[in-house]
Amino acid sequence: MRKYMSTKEPYGVSHFSMLSSLLSVLNSNEEDHINVVLAKYMLEHIREIGSLSIYKIADDCFTSRSSIQRFVQHLGFDSFTALKENGVENLAHWDKFIEYADHPDYPNFLSQSVSKMTESINASYSKQSMENLCELIYNSKNVLLLIAETSSSAIREFQQGMIAFGKIMRLMTDSYGNMELITQLQPDDLILVCSVTGNFAMGISSDLKETTAKKALITMNRTERLTNDYSNIFYIGNEHVSRNTIQAVRGVYGRYGLTYYLDLLVNVYLEMYRNKNDQSSRREN
């Protein structure tokens, strides 16, 4: 069971997206488990989430209200009302997913969008900036990667790839947020938040205020709200996007931008530390 953190904030490490939390339950439990039954029910009625009552869910799923309350807390929310509010807010983000895919000549649209994105990232590419981030990662005793579950595929590959260089990092998403991992970090540790649009970074800002670990952010959002929260910010692309509130956004940067950026980062890390890693392996042998 995920570590539950009581909070009155609408977003946080353990409760950024109701959809991600429900899918995590669906993917990791047995079919007849009550949590799976409840997760499937809520996903099937996602468009009516704002008007659903705990009584109706209890009746339809043949379970008790107390079981639903435990399920809600398992997802990281204080109350059923808080879960519904998060779900209603998330609907706008899901509608953007449909809008993003709704183009008459989608292959051409996608190809042009990705090409424009890579040109932007290449144009703003700074090897010095990449080296600074690589140095932060290399010199940190422990590295905790933080990212929204819906965007986590790129960072999971990055986490796995970095093992080849002898760097083991932990990964946390909003599907299994554990505040103990954050509070236990020390000044020689690093929290690396990956939030292309800036939404996730803004959503978890209150959870990171008390940590003594170094904080770095990878994003394309240049709002001052984020510059006040992080000692190091590494920007993706040269588009001057600035949003100081969480907004529904869907585009190629969110889908492919982080993957492209991390591939560039791995290349620089390899150049900087390949010899040191080889020397370390020889000493062990």
Backbone bond lengths (Angstrom), bond angles and torsions (degrees), N, CA, C in turn:
res aa  C-N    CA-C-N  psi(-1)  N-CA   C-N-CA  omega(-1)  CA-C   N-CA-C  phi
1 M - - - 1.459 - - 1.520 110.57 -
2 R 1.329 117.44 139.72 1.446 120.59 -178.02 1.516 111.09 -67.11
3 K 1.314 115.42 150.90 1.455 119.93 175.02 1.510 108.47 -66.73
4 Y 1.322 116.77 124.20 1.454 121.02 -177.23 1.512 110.58 -93.71
5 M 1.295 117.15 130.66 1.446 122.37 179.65 1.517 109.18 -119.93
6 S 1.310 116.89 122.69 1.446 120.73 177.95 1.517 109.73 -75.37
7 T 1.310 116.41 130.30 1.460 120.31 179.83 1.512 109.66 -158.40
8 K 1.318 116.76 152.10 1.452 121.11 176.95 1.525 110.96 -103.67
9 E 1.315 116.78 0.48 1.451 120.13 178.20 1.531 109.51 -71.44
10 P 1.357 118.14 144.58 1.464 120.48 179.46 1.519 113.49 -67.27
11 Y 1.341 115.97 -24.98 1.457 120.46 178.93 1.521 109.46 -131.79
12 G 1.331 115.36 161.34 1.455 119.88 178.01 1.509 110.34 -176.84
13 V 1.322 115.67 177.40 1.463 120.65 -179.58 1.515 111.30 -57.21
14 S 1.331 117.00 -38.30 1.463 120.20 -174.82 1.521 113.77 -97.05
15 H 1.330 117.63 -1.35 1.466 118.10 -177.54 1.527 110.99 -152.36
16 F 1.326 116.12 55.15 1.461 119.73 179.31 1.523 111.42 -82.51
17 S 1.335 117.06 -42.27 1.459 120.97 -177.90 1.518 110.36 -135.09
18 M 1.326 116.02 118.75 1.453 120.55 177.63 1.529 110.59 -60.68
19 L 1.329 116.80 -37.75 1.463 120.88 -179.35 1.523 111.08 -60.25
20 S 1.329 117.18 -46.61 1.463 120.66 179.71 1.518 111.06 -61.27
21 S 1.327 115.87 -41.29 1.459 120.01 -179.13 1.521 111.41 -64.94
22 L 1.333 116.73 -42.47 1.463 120.47 179.72 1.529 111.28 -65.89
23 L 1.318 116.86 -41.84 1.464 120.17 179.09 1.520 111.60 -66.45
24 S 1.326 116.67 -34.78 1.464 120.12 177.31 1.521 110.65 -61.66
25 V 1.329 116.52 -41.92 1.464 120.98 177.40 1.524 109.94 -64.81
26 L 1.323 116.09 -44.21 1.463 121.41 -178.31 1.529 111.55 -61.03
27 N 1.313 116.57 -36.09 1.464 121.32 -175.00 1.522 114.50 -86.05
28 S 1.319 117.38 -10.55 1.467 118.48 -170.29 1.525 114.60 -125.69
29 N 1.317 118.14 13.27 1.461 120.55 -179.51 1.525 110.62 -134.26
30 E 1.326 115.67 164.92 1.456 120.65 178.91 1.523 110.65 -71.74
31 E 1.320 115.08 152.53 1.456 122.07 -172.48 1.523 112.91 -55.22
32 D 1.338 117.52 -40.04 1.462 119.96 -174.26 1.524 113.11 -92.74
33 H 1.317 117.98 5.32 1.465 121.02 177.96 1.526 108.41 -66.76
34 I 1.327 117.56 138.93 1.462 121.09 -176.22 1.525 111.42 -58.97
35 N 1.327 117.57 -34.01 1.465 119.42 178.94 1.526 111.70 -65.52
36 V 1.328 116.92 -35.30 1.462 120.63 176.52 1.524 110.19 -68.87
37 V 1.319 116.33 -41.17 1.471 120.93 177.63 1.523 110.11 -58.23
38 L 1.337 116.23 -46.07 1.466 120.66 -179.18 1.526 111.40 -68.77
39 A 1.326 116.75 -40.06 1.466 120.05 179.81 1.526 110.72 -63.38
40 K 1.340 117.06 -45.18 1.461 120.86 179.92 1.525 110.63 -63.56
41 Y 1.325 116.48 -40.37 1.467 120.12 -179.59 1.526 110.45 -61.88
42 M 1.332 116.26 -46.66 1.467 119.83 -178.29 1.522 111.45 -67.12
43 L 1.320 117.23 -36.10 1.463 119.82 177.28 1.526 111.35 -67.54
44 E 1.325 116.36 -38.45 1.463 120.48 179.07 1.523 111.77 -69.29
45 H 1.327 117.02 -24.50 1.468 121.79 -179.28 1.527 111.16 -113.69
46 I 1.328 115.79 31.39 1.456 120.38 -172.87 1.525 112.54 -62.32
47 R 1.327 117.01 -34.42 1.459 119.85 -178.90 1.524 112.29 -71.82
48 E 1.320 116.48 -19.88 1.475 119.59 179.24 1.521 111.89 -104.56
49 I 1.349 116.86 14.18 1.456 119.89 -172.01 1.526 112.33 -57.15
50 G 1.322 117.24 -33.63 1.459 119.94 -178.04 1.513 113.81 -67.81
51 S 1.324 117.48 -26.05 1.462 121.07 -177.13 1.525 113.20 -105.17
52 L 1.318 118.22 -3.03 1.463 120.86 179.93 1.524 110.70 -67.87
53 S 1.306 116.12 140.93 1.465 120.53 175.77 1.520 109.49 -109.12
54 I 1.295 115.45 152.44 1.460 120.23 179.79 1.526 110.83 -65.03
55 Y 1.340 116.14 -27.34 1.470 120.52 178.89 1.530 110.59 -69.07
56 K 1.339 116.50 -43.04 1.468 119.99 -179.38 1.526 110.58 -65.67
57 I 1.325 116.90 -42.46 1.463 119.89 179.48 1.524 110.38 -62.80
58 A 1.330 116.18 -41.99 1.462 120.38 179.55 1.529 110.64 -61.08
59 D 1.337 116.47 -42.98 1.465 120.56 179.61 1.527 111.49 -67.46
60 D 1.323 116.62 -47.21 1.462 120.60 -175.88 1.529 112.43 -68.25
61 C 1.326 117.19 -30.15 1.467 121.17 -176.73 1.527 112.28 -101.26
62 F 1.347 116.25 4.06 1.467 121.52 178.12 1.533 111.50 53.47
63 T 1.307 114.87 50.54 1.462 119.93 178.99 1.522 109.18 -140.48
64 S 1.307 116.73 178.60 1.462 121.47 -177.22 1.521 111.17 -96.99
65 R 1.326 115.55 160.12 1.464 119.90 176.88 1.520 110.78 -64.81
66 S 1.315 116.96 -34.01 1.469 119.72 179.00 1.530 110.87 -65.16
67 S 1.344 116.88 -35.17 1.468 119.98 176.64 1.526 110.73 -65.00
68 I 1.328 115.96 -38.48 1.462 120.01 178.28 1.524 110.46 -66.88
69 Q 1.335 116.63 -41.06 1.467 119.80 178.66 1.528 110.97 -62.73
70 R 1.326 116.65 -40.53 1.473 119.55 177.23 1.527 110.46 -64.07
71 F 1.326 116.20 -38.84 1.459 120.92 178.24 1.526 110.86 -63.52
72 V 1.312 116.19 -42.13 1.469 121.41 178.78 1.526 110.58 -60.92
73 Q 1.321 116.80 -43.68 1.462 120.62 178.63 1.524 110.99 -68.59
74 H 1.313 116.15 -33.58 1.467 120.66 175.69 1.530 110.57 -60.71
75 L 1.327 116.56 -33.54 1.459 121.41 178.68 1.524 112.21 -77.49
76 G 1.342 117.47 -11.71 1.458 120.72 177.50 1.512 114.86 102.58
77 F 1.337 117.91 10.91 1.458 121.25 -178.88 1.525 110.77 -104.97
78 D 1.330 115.59 148.42 1.455 120.58 -179.76 1.524 112.66 -69.54
79 S 1.330 115.77 -34.10 1.461 119.72 -173.51 1.521 110.20 -152.82
80 F 1.330 115.11 166.41 1.455 120.91 176.53 1.526 109.99 -63.30
81 T 1.322 116.88 -36.22 1.465 121.24 177.63 1.522 111.08 -62.11
82 A 1.334 116.71 -42.86 1.470 120.52 178.99 1.523 110.95 -63.43
83 L 1.327 116.94 -39.40 1.460 120.62 177.81 1.527 110.38 -62.99
84 K 1.329 117.38 -43.87 1.461 120.79 -179.58 1.528 111.07 -63.91
85 E 1.322 116.85 -41.10 1.463 120.29 179.49 1.522 111.02 -62.31
86 N 1.325 116.43 -41.06 1.454 120.56 177.95 1.522 110.37 -64.51
87 G 1.335 116.11 -41.49 1.454 120.36 179.62 1.511 112.66 -62.83
88 V 1.331 116.99 -42.07 1.466 121.15 178.80 1.528 110.30 -62.54
89 E 1.332 116.73 -42.84 1.464 120.29 178.58 1.524 111.17 -65.02
90 N 1.328 116.66 -35.33 1.463 120.90 -179.44 1.525 112.77 -69.30
91 L 1.337 117.57 -23.45 1.461 120.23 -178.17 1.526 111.50 -57.44
92 A 1.325 116.96 -37.90 1.466 120.56 179.45 1.522 110.93 -62.85
93 H 1.333 116.57 -36.77 1.462 120.67 178.70 1.528 110.71 -68.70
94 W 1.317 116.78 -38.82 1.466 119.94 179.88 1.523 111.14 -69.03
95 D 1.344 117.02 -34.30 1.459 120.37 176.39 1.525 110.85 -63.79
96 K 1.331 116.21 -33.50 1.462 120.16 176.99 1.531 111.28 -65.14
97 F 1.323 116.58 -30.58 1.466 120.51 177.20 1.526 109.87 -63.35
98 I 1.331 116.59 -42.10 1.466 121.15 178.10 1.525 109.98 -66.16
99 E 1.334 115.64 -44.11 1.463 120.39 -179.92 1.530 111.26 -60.61
100 Y 1.320 116.44 -39.67 1.469 122.01 -179.27 1.530 111.46 -63.24
101 A 1.326 117.00 -35.18 1.469 121.43 -177.28 1.520 113.22 -90.84
102 D 1.328 117.71 -4.82 1.463 121.89 -173.06 1.531 110.79 -95.51
103 H 1.339 115.98 81.19 1.467 121.69 177.46 1.525 108.42 -137.18
104 P 1.337 118.06 138.43 1.472 120.30 -176.28 1.526 113.19 -63.70
105 D 1.335 117.06 -36.29 1.468 121.01 178.01 1.521 107.37 -117.87
106 Y 1.319 114.80 70.00 1.462 119.49 -171.09 1.527 113.48 -63.25
107 P 1.345 120.27 -42.53 1.472 118.80 179.20 1.526 112.67 -56.00
108 N 1.335 116.60 -43.52 1.460 120.31 179.79 1.526 110.99 -67.96
109 F 1.325 116.44 -42.14 1.468 121.18 178.08 1.523 110.89 -60.10
110 L 1.334 115.93 -45.58 1.460 120.18 -178.13 1.524 110.89 -66.76
111 S 1.325 116.37 -43.37 1.463 120.47 -179.81 1.524 111.32 -60.14
112 Q 1.320 116.55 -45.97 1.460 120.57 -179.77 1.527 111.43 -66.50
113 S 1.317 116.66 -39.00 1.463 120.84 -178.89 1.523 111.17 -66.44
114 V 1.335 116.49 -43.70 1.465 120.37 179.49 1.523 110.37 -66.42
115 S 1.333 116.83 -40.62 1.461 120.87 178.83 1.525 111.06 -61.95
116 K 1.318 116.30 -43.36 1.467 120.73 178.18 1.521 110.80 -63.84
117 M 1.327 116.00 -38.41 1.466 120.25 179.82 1.527 111.41 -64.89
118 T 1.334 116.83 -47.79 1.467 119.56 -178.45 1.526 111.04 -64.53
119 E 1.329 116.77 -35.89 1.465 119.85 176.48 1.521 110.58 -63.26
120 S 1.318 116.54 -40.17 1.461 121.07 179.47 1.523 111.33 -65.62
121 I 1.334 116.20 -43.98 1.470 119.97 -179.82 1.525 110.40 -66.32
122 N 1.330 116.72 -41.34 1.464 120.15 179.00 1.527 111.62 -65.49
123 A 1.338 116.07 -38.44 1.465 120.14 -178.77 1.524 111.70 -65.94
124 S 1.325 115.96 -31.51 1.468 120.02 -178.46 1.525 112.09 -97.05
125 Y 1.328 116.23 3.72 1.464 120.74 -175.82 1.522 111.08 -60.66
126 S 1.312 115.59 128.01 1.462 122.03 176.94 1.518 108.21 -127.30
127 K 1.321 115.86 110.63 1.460 118.73 -179.78 1.518 110.96 -63.32
128 Q 1.332 116.61 -33.71 1.455 119.72 178.82 1.520 110.79 -62.78
129 S 1.337 116.31 -42.28 1.465 120.53 177.81 1.524 110.63 -62.77
130 M 1.335 116.24 -43.59 1.462 120.70 177.58 1.527 110.89 -60.97
131 E 1.320 116.36 -42.93 1.463 120.50 179.62 1.524 111.20 -63.76
132 N 1.318 116.25 -36.86 1.467 119.90 178.17 1.525 111.04 -62.83
133 L 1.340 116.14 -42.42 1.461 119.55 179.00 1.526 110.60 -68.62
134 C 1.320 117.08 -41.71 1.469 120.36 177.53 1.523 110.78 -59.60
135 E 1.315 116.65 -41.00 1.463 120.96 179.78 1.523 111.00 -65.20
136 L 1.332 115.99 -40.24 1.464 120.25 176.28 1.522 110.81 -58.50
137 I 1.325 115.88 -47.47 1.463 121.11 -179.10 1.526 110.76 -64.25
138 Y 1.312 116.40 -46.87 1.465 121.30 -175.74 1.528 111.54 -63.42
139 N 1.327 117.06 -41.55 1.466 121.38 -173.93 1.525 113.96 -85.71
140 S 1.312 117.77 -6.75 1.466 120.50 -179.83 1.521 110.11 -84.98
141 K 1.316 115.78 134.38 1.464 120.35 -178.89 1.520 110.80 -63.40
142 N 1.311 116.40 -49.05 1.467 122.25 176.76 1.520 108.73 -126.63
143 V 1.327 116.13 140.18 1.459 121.32 177.64 1.523 108.40 -121.87
144 L 1.330 115.86 126.31 1.460 121.80 176.59 1.520 108.09 -112.78
145 L 1.327 116.33 119.16 1.456 122.42 177.98 1.520 108.89 -91.15
146 L 1.323 117.26 127.45 1.462 121.99 179.38 1.524 109.42 -119.16
147 I 1.330 116.58 129.78 1.457 120.96 -178.57 1.523 109.47 -159.28
148 A 1.328 116.64 153.75 1.463 120.62 174.78 1.524 109.32 -66.76
149 E 1.317 116.57 141.44 1.464 121.07 -177.54 1.525 111.78 -55.89
150 T 1.333 117.11 -38.42 1.461 120.51 -176.93 1.523 112.96 -67.14
151 S 1.325 117.44 -14.09 1.470 121.32 -179.42 1.519 112.33 -116.05
152 S 1.318 117.31 15.25 1.464 120.62 -166.17 1.527 115.70 -84.83
153 S 1.337 118.83 -10.02 1.467 119.19 -175.11 1.525 111.86 -61.10
154 A 1.332 117.11 -41.57 1.469 120.35 -178.82 1.517 111.59 -65.08
155 I 1.308 116.79 -42.48 1.464 120.03 -176.77 1.524 111.09 -72.98
156 R 1.326 117.70 -28.26 1.466 120.00 176.14 1.532 110.04 -65.57
157 E 1.318 117.09 -42.40 1.462 120.15 176.96 1.525 110.48 -64.47
158 F 1.327 116.67 -39.51 1.462 121.27 177.49 1.525 110.36 -62.43
159 Q 1.320 116.70 -44.42 1.466 121.57 178.88 1.525 110.70 -59.54
160 Q 1.329 116.46 -45.50 1.464 120.46 -179.91 1.527 111.39 -66.28
161 G 1.329 116.66 -41.98 1.453 120.55 -178.62 1.513 113.22 -65.03
162 M 1.327 117.04 -35.00 1.461 120.46 -177.69 1.525 112.55 -68.54
163 I 1.317 116.69 -18.29 1.469 119.47 176.02 1.525 110.13 -62.77
164 A 1.328 116.84 -30.74 1.467 120.74 178.40 1.521 111.52 -62.31
165 F 1.338 116.15 -24.43 1.461 120.90 178.70 1.524 111.83 -97.90
166 G 1.327 116.14 8.94 1.457 119.93 178.59 1.509 114.49 80.68
167 K 1.334 118.10 13.41 1.462 121.14 -179.50 1.521 109.70 -107.80
168 I 1.319 115.97 110.27 1.460 121.81 179.06 1.525 108.41 -98.34
169 M 1.316 116.27 123.18 1.456 122.01 -178.81 1.525 109.61 -123.85
170 R 1.312 116.12 151.53 1.465 120.63 176.33 1.521 108.80 -97.63
171 L 1.321 114.94 150.63 1.459 121.73 -178.38 1.522 110.01 -123.20
172 M 1.319 116.03 133.92 1.457 120.67 176.65 1.526 109.14 -132.13
173 T 1.321 116.19 133.03 1.457 121.43 173.42 1.520 108.71 -121.05
174 D 1.320 115.98 174.28 1.460 119.43 179.96 1.518 112.18 -69.80
175 S 1.328 118.66 -10.18 1.461 120.81 177.72 1.516 112.46 -75.64
176 Y 1.327 117.18 -22.59 1.462 119.55 177.77 1.529 109.78 -146.92
177 G 1.326 115.59 52.11 1.456 120.52 179.93 1.520 111.76 -65.69
178 N 1.319 116.66 131.26 1.464 122.44 -179.83 1.520 108.02 -130.64
179 M 1.322 116.87 104.59 1.453 120.95 -175.91 1.518 112.61 -63.77
180 E 1.324 117.66 -23.22 1.463 119.79 179.61 1.530 110.99 -61.62
181 L 1.325 117.18 -36.22 1.462 120.28 178.15 1.523 111.05 -61.66
182 I 1.317 116.13 -36.46 1.460 120.59 -178.96 1.519 111.39 -75.37
183 T 1.324 116.81 -45.57 1.467 120.22 -176.30 1.524 112.52 -68.81
184 Q 1.323 117.94 -22.13 1.459 120.91 -179.18 1.531 113.19 -84.13
185 L 1.320 117.52 -10.52 1.462 120.33 -178.54 1.525 111.34 -70.29
186 Q 1.324 115.38 148.41 1.463 122.74 -175.97 1.537 110.69 -111.89
187 P 1.341 117.31 172.19 1.473 120.63 -178.28 1.525 115.00 -58.44
188 D 1.337 117.75 -24.25 1.469 119.43 178.70 1.525 112.33 -91.43
189 D 1.331 117.00 11.33 1.461 122.76 176.31 1.528 109.67 -102.94
190 L 1.327 115.80 167.82 1.465 121.32 -177.65 1.520 110.93 -132.51
191 I 1.327 115.62 133.28 1.462 122.21 168.67 1.523 106.92 -105.22
192 L 1.319 116.76 116.84 1.463 121.79 178.96 1.525 108.66 -108.86
193 V 1.318 116.26 108.22 1.461 122.58 -179.46 1.524 108.89 -94.40
194 C 1.315 116.23 128.84 1.463 121.87 177.55 1.525 108.08 -111.12
195 S 1.314 116.33 110.92 1.462 121.38 -175.76 1.523 108.20 -146.82
196 V 1.314 116.85 90.69 1.463 121.44 -172.99 1.523 111.35 -58.78
197 T 1.322 117.95 -48.56 1.464 120.80 -179.08 1.521 112.75 -81.63
198 G 1.324 116.39 -18.27 1.457 120.91 -176.50 1.512 113.28 93.02
199 N 1.335 117.63 -10.21 1.462 120.75 -177.79 1.526 112.13 -59.79
200 F 1.324 116.46 -50.81 1.462 120.28 -177.72 1.522 110.49 -64.41
201 A 1.319 117.42 -41.31 1.466 121.05 179.86 1.523 111.19 -60.25
202 M 1.330 116.90 -42.06 1.463 119.74 178.14 1.521 110.94 -69.92
203 G 1.325 116.28 -35.72 1.455 120.19 -177.94 1.512 114.10 -66.75
204 I 1.339 117.33 -28.62 1.469 120.20 -176.55 1.526 112.80 -106.06
205 S 1.325 117.70 7.29 1.467 120.52 -173.36 1.521 112.83 -57.49
206 S 1.325 117.31 -39.33 1.468 119.84 -178.60 1.521 111.90 -67.74
207 D 1.331 117.46 -27.05 1.464 121.15 179.87 1.527 112.35 -74.26
208 L 1.322 117.01 -17.82 1.465 120.46 -175.95 1.524 113.35 -105.09
209 K 1.314 117.35 -0.17 1.469 120.18 -174.02 1.521 113.04 -63.45
210 E 1.325 118.03 -35.87 1.464 120.79 -173.11 1.523 113.78 -92.51
211 T 1.307 118.48 -7.22 1.461 119.59 -177.45 1.524 111.40 -69.27
212 T 1.320 115.94 145.92 1.468 120.95 176.52 1.524 111.64 -95.71
213 A 1.317 116.86 -4.18 1.470 120.83 179.88 1.526 110.71 -71.30
214 K 1.316 115.88 157.62 1.461 120.32 173.38 1.531 108.09 -67.25
215 K 1.338 116.51 146.31 1.458 121.20 -179.31 1.526 109.83 -125.26
216 A 1.324 115.28 126.04 1.465 121.16 177.55 1.525 108.77 -128.40
217 L 1.323 116.06 152.88 1.461 121.52 -175.87 1.523 110.40 -134.94
218 I 1.328 115.74 135.83 1.464 122.43 170.08 1.524 107.09 -108.08
219 T 1.328 118.23 121.66 1.461 121.39 -174.76 1.524 110.62 -160.91
220 M 1.324 116.55 169.13 1.459 121.34 169.52 1.526 110.56 -111.46
221 N 1.328 116.52 -2.00 1.464 122.04 -177.86 1.526 109.78 -88.54
222 R 1.319 117.10 120.10 1.458 121.82 -174.12 1.528 113.12 -102.28
223 T 1.307 117.90 23.72 1.455 121.04 179.46 1.527 111.71 -65.28
224 E 1.342 116.23 144.36 1.462 121.02 178.62 1.524 111.26 -64.70
225 R 1.308 116.79 -24.06 1.465 119.69 179.05 1.521 110.88 -57.33
226 L 1.322 117.42 -36.19 1.463 120.70 -179.95 1.523 112.02 -82.07
227 T 1.319 117.53 -32.79 1.468 119.29 -179.67 1.515 111.41 -64.31
228 N 1.310 117.57 -25.19 1.464 120.97 178.41 1.524 112.43 -77.79
229 D 1.326 117.27 -17.72 1.468 121.09 -175.08 1.526 113.50 -97.71
230 Y 1.325 117.89 -17.42 1.467 120.62 -173.26 1.523 111.22 -128.44
231 S 1.315 115.15 138.77 1.464 120.20 178.25 1.520 111.38 -78.35
232 N 1.323 116.82 -24.11 1.468 121.46 179.56 1.526 109.37 -137.13
233 I 1.334 116.38 124.83 1.461 121.07 176.91 1.524 108.59 -124.97
234 F 1.326 115.56 131.91 1.461 122.24 -179.06 1.529 107.65 -118.18
235 Y 1.332 115.81 117.91 1.458 120.84 -171.23 1.528 112.37 -92.97
236 I 1.331 114.20 140.14 1.463 122.17 176.12 1.526 108.37 -96.76
237 G 1.325 117.29 120.56 1.455 120.63 176.63 1.518 113.26 78.30
238 N 1.336 115.39 175.10 1.460 120.61 -178.95 1.517 113.18 -112.78
239 E 1.329 117.09 11.89 1.458 119.94 176.41 1.526 109.31 -76.09
240 H 1.318 116.39 131.17 1.460 120.54 -175.54 1.530 110.06 -89.74
241 V 1.315 114.57 76.04 1.463 121.99 177.74 1.522 108.42 -89.42
242 S 1.320 116.60 131.66 1.463 120.11 179.21 1.521 109.36 -141.81
243 R 1.326 115.97 107.77 1.465 121.88 177.27 1.519 108.06 -129.07
244 N 1.321 117.36 125.19 1.465 119.57 -178.40 1.517 113.16 -102.73
245 T 1.345 116.58 10.21 1.460 121.50 174.08 1.523 108.44 -133.88
246 I 1.319 115.89 158.81 1.463 120.67 178.34 1.525 108.91 -73.05
247 Q 1.326 116.44 121.30 1.450 121.91 -176.70 1.524 110.53 -131.58
248 A 1.324 115.16 153.57 1.462 120.31 177.43 1.522 109.44 -71.66
249 V 1.328 115.87 117.44 1.464 121.73 -178.74 1.527 108.36 -139.10
250 R 1.332 115.48 137.56 1.464 119.78 175.60 1.518 108.15 -146.61
251 G 1.322 117.54 129.10 1.451 120.20 -179.27 1.511 111.34 -171.74
252 V 1.335 115.85 -176.05 1.460 119.90 -175.26 1.527 112.29 -68.24
253 Y 1.327 117.59 -28.38 1.464 118.82 178.95 1.523 110.49 -63.90
254 G 1.325 115.90 -42.95 1.456 119.46 178.64 1.517 112.71 -67.19
255 R 1.335 116.60 -31.96 1.462 120.87 -177.57 1.526 112.61 -84.35
256 Y 1.334 116.80 -41.08 1.463 120.05 -170.98 1.530 114.64 -125.74
257 G 1.324 117.08 -16.28 1.457 120.44 -174.21 1.515 114.08 -61.75
258 L 1.332 116.20 -44.99 1.462 119.50 -178.59 1.525 111.17 -66.82
259 T 1.326 117.24 -39.73 1.467 121.02 177.99 1.524 110.58 -58.68
260 Y 1.313 116.54 -46.46 1.461 121.61 -179.61 1.529 110.54 -63.76
261 Y 1.329 116.15 -45.00 1.469 121.14 -179.32 1.528 111.00 -62.36
262 L 1.310 116.86 -43.86 1.467 120.41 -178.27 1.527 111.90 -67.82
263 D 1.326 117.29 -32.59 1.464 119.54 174.83 1.528 110.54 -62.80
264 L 1.324 116.65 -41.08 1.463 120.66 176.34 1.525 110.61 -63.95
265 L 1.322 115.57 -39.46 1.461 120.41 -179.34 1.527 111.39 -64.72
266 V 1.318 116.88 -42.78 1.467 120.99 179.20 1.525 110.52 -61.49
267 N 1.323 116.34 -39.28 1.464 120.31 178.95 1.530 111.22 -60.91
268 V 1.327 116.98 -43.58 1.466 120.92 179.51 1.525 110.41 -68.83
269 Y 1.329 116.90 -40.59 1.464 120.73 178.73 1.530 110.42 -60.50
270 L 1.324 115.78 -40.56 1.465 120.89 178.40 1.528 110.62 -61.67
271 E 1.325 116.37 -45.12 1.460 120.53 179.85 1.528 111.56 -62.07
272 M 1.327 116.07 -37.42 1.461 120.17 -174.74 1.521 113.28 -78.94
273 Y 1.331 117.02 -36.28 1.469 119.08 -167.44 1.524 114.85 -124.55
274 R 1.315 118.07 6.24 1.462 119.43 -179.85 1.530 110.97 -59.36
275 N 1.316 117.69 -47.40 1.461 120.75 -177.97 1.521 111.73 -63.77
276 K 1.329 116.49 -39.23 1.462 119.58 179.60 1.515 110.60 -66.14
277 N 1.325 116.46 -37.38 1.459 120.16 178.58 1.523 110.83 -68.23
278 D 1.348 117.00 -39.27 1.468 120.88 178.06 1.523 110.86 -64.72
279 Q 1.337 116.60 -41.17 1.460 120.84 179.74 1.521 111.09 -64.65
280 S 1.349 115.49 -39.09 1.462 119.96 178.73 1.518 110.89 -64.02
281 S 1.352 116.93 -39.66 1.465 120.90 179.93 1.518 110.90 -66.05
282 R 1.345 116.73 -38.87 1.459 119.76 179.88 1.528 111.31 -66.37
283 R 1.340 116.93 -37.36 1.462 120.13 178.73 1.518 110.92 -64.36
284 E 1.340 116.39 -38.40 1.462 120.31 -179.52 1.520 110.60 -68.16
285 N 1.339 116.90 -32.51 1.460 120.08 180.00 1.534 111.54 -79.77
